[in-house]
């Protein structure tokens, strides 16, 4: 419950800091997101690639195990 309340408080603080009537950091946040988006997309792509490679290896190993069980 404490984490939920803390999360709500942090979300309100973020909303306050981005609004023009609050701290007015809206433009800086947009500049940061524009700069960080390609880096985040590259990271997600690399993680997806590694997960895909691991999945292919697991499928090949499972196929090999099935083939050895059928021969027994």
C-alpha positions as CSV (number, residue, x, y, z in Angstrom):
1,X,0.0,0.0,0.0
2,X,2.9,2.3,0.8
3,X,4.4,1.8,-2.7
4,X,1.0,2.6,-4.3
5,X,0.6,5.8,-2.4
6,X,4.2,6.8,-3.2
7,X,3.6,6.1,-6.8
8,X,0.6,8.3,-6.9
9,X,2.6,11.1,-5.2
10,X,5.4,10.8,-7.7
11,X,3.0,10.9,-10.6
12,X,1.4,14.1,-9.3
13,X,4.9,15.6,-8.8
14,X,5.8,14.7,-12.4
15,X,2.5,16.2,-13.7
16,X,3.1,19.4,-11.7
17,X,6.7,19.8,-13.0
18,X,5.6,19.4,-16.6
19,X,2.6,21.7,-16.6
20,X,3.2,25.3,-17.6
21,X,1.5,26.5,-14.4
22,X,3.9,24.4,-12.3
23,X,7.6,24.3,-12.9
24,X,7.2,24.5,-16.7
25,X,9.7,21.8,-17.6
26,X,7.5,20.5,-20.5
27,X,9.9,21.6,-23.3
28,X,12.9,20.1,-21.6
29,X,11.1,16.8,-21.1
30,X,10.3,16.7,-24.8
31,X,13.9,17.4,-25.7
32,X,15.1,14.6,-23.4
33,X,12.6,12.2,-24.9
34,X,13.5,13.0,-28.4
35,X,17.2,12.4,-27.6
36,X,16.6,9.3,-25.6
37,X,14.1,7.6,-27.9
38,X,16.7,6.2,-30.4
39,X,18.9,4.9,-27.6
40,X,15.9,3.2,-25.9
41,X,14.7,1.7,-29.3
42,X,18.2,0.3,-29.9
43,X,18.3,-1.2,-26.4
44,X,14.9,-2.8,-27.0
45,X,16.0,-4.1,-30.3
46,X,19.1,-5.7,-28.9
47,X,17.2,-7.3,-26.0
48,X,14.6,-8.7,-28.5
49,X,17.4,-10.1,-30.7
50,X,19.0,-11.9,-27.7
51,X,15.7,-13.3,-26.7
52,X,15.0,-14.5,-30.2
53,X,18.4,-16.2,-30.4
54,X,17.8,-17.9,-27.0
55,X,14.4,-19.1,-28.2
56,X,15.8,-20.6,-31.4
57,X,18.5,-22.4,-29.4
58,X,15.8,-23.7,-27.0
59,X,13.7,-25.0,-29.8
60,X,16.7,-26.7,-31.5
61,X,17.6,-28.4,-28.2
62,X,14.0,-29.5,-27.6
63,X,13.8,-30.9,-31.2
64,X,17.1,-32.7,-30.6
65,X,15.8,-34.2,-27.3
66,X,12.6,-35.3,-29.0
67,X,14.6,-37.1,-31.7
68,X,16.7,-38.9,-29.1
69,X,13.6,-40.0,-27.2
70,X,12.0,-41.4,-30.3
71,X,15.1,-43.6,-31.1
72,X,15.0,-45.2,-27.6
